[in-house]
Amino acid sequence: MELKDIEERLASELQLDEVSVKSDGSHFQIIAVGTCFEELSRVKQQQLVLKPLSGYIADGSMHAVSIKAYTPKAWARDKKLQQLS
């Protein structure tokens, strides 16, 4: 399983504006940006991202997953704050 495959799967199934996946073995960090997260609780956002990855989780390819989900507006604000610090 390549990181690019995960990014493409998430981008196509969730229609994301941006997605970034990094890994350290079976531990993955995902940043997902899309309008699909609007008006969803953090738990629902996480569930939405995990659903397309359930096969990887079930077969043990993905052991731990850290997810940061943003709406496009929240992502723009977060990037500005990161530049200021």
Secondary structure in CASP SS format (residue, H / E / C, confidence):
PFRMAT SS
TARGET T0000
AUTHOR 0000-0000-0000
METHOD secondary structure of the structure
MODEL  1
M C 1.00
E C 1.00
L H 1.00
K H 1.00
D H 1.00
I H 1.00
E H 1.00
E H 1.00
R H 1.00
L H 1.00
A H 1.00
S H 1.00
E H 1.00
L H 1.00
Q C 1.00
L C 1.00
D C 1.00
E E 1.00
V E 1.00
S E 1.00
V E 1.00
K E 1.00
S E 1.00
D E 1.00
G C 1.00
S C 1.00
H E 1.00
F E 1.00
Q E 1.00
I E 1.00
I E 1.00
A E 1.00
V E 1.00
G C 1.00
T H 1.00
C H 1.00
F H 1.00
E C 1.00
E C 1.00
L C 1.00
S C 1.00
R H 1.00
V H 1.00
K H 1.00
Q H 1.00
Q H 1.00
Q H 1.00
L H 1.00
V H 1.00
L H 1.00
K H 1.00
P H 1.00
L H 1.00
S H 1.00
G H 1.00
Y H 1.00
I H 1.00
A H 1.00
D C 1.00
G C 1.00
S C 1.00
M C 1.00
H C 1.00
A E 1.00
V E 1.00
S E 1.00
I E 1.00
K E 1.00
A E 1.00
Y E 1.00
T C 1.00
P H 1.00
K H 1.00
A H 1.00
W H 1.00
A H 1.00
R H 1.00
D H 1.00
K H 1.00
K H 1.00
L H 1.00
Q H 1.00
Q H 1.00
L H 1.00
S C 1.00
END
